[in-house]
Amino acid sequence: MSNNLNLSDDKIDNKFHLGLLIHLANQFKDQLISQYFSGMDITAAQFKVLISIYKGVTSPVIISKNLVMDAGAMSRMIERMVKRELIVRHPNPQDKRQVILALTDKGQLICDRFQNEALASIISDLTARLTQDESQQLVALITKMLPDDITAPHR
């Protein structure tokens, strides 16, 4: 496997612009999530729905916007996840046309496992080629790059 980084000159091949690298890092992260949960038959996309609910986002509309997923795809995914008893739908008391999503015990267990075990393992795999200092610098730079309104809900 060739390495297109020319670290001796501290220059990066122009094919690797920041947008592409962020996209590739996100794909790699999703691949690691899918691998970690493969024994549970959970995809990265399904996991992102579960963890959104776990963190208190219970509206399918908001989750689909956050995950940049169209409403139809979100609806189909929710249906599959309900059938697999990962989540349940409840009517929204303020608006009967909408639903509120909640985790089942099975969904809760998966999210707890992620928080307690998988997160550290996935982050370790994601940053395996970085030193501890480089990893901390990367976190600091990405945090600095992102607007506060994007990072604030996760603080």
C-alpha positions, 0 to 999 in steps of 0.5 A: 500500500503506497503512502501518498503523504510526503512527510519528509518535505512536510507537504501533502499530495494535492489530491488530498484536499481537506474535504476529501480527507474528512470524507475518507476519515468519516468513511473509515470511522463508519467502517470501524463501527460496522466491524465492531457491531457486525456480530450484532448485525448493526450497520453504522447508519443504524448505530447512528440512529440508536446513538442519536436517540440515546443522546436525547434526539427522539424526532425522526425528522431531526435525526434524518437532518443530522445524519443527512438522510432523506425522509424515505430512507429514514422511515425504512430504516426505522421500520427495520429497527422497530421490527428488530426490536431496537427502537419503538415509536410512540405518538407525539402528544403535542402533534399526533402526526409525528412520532417520538422514538425511544430505545428498547432494552436491546437498543439501550444495551447496544448504546451502553456497550458503545459508551463503555467499550466500543468508543475507546476501541474504535477511537484507538483503531481510528488513531492507531497511526498517530502519536498521543500528541498528534491525536490531541492536536487533531482533536484541538484543530478539528474543534477549532475548525468547527463553529461553536453551534455545531460542537455545543450540543456535544459538549 
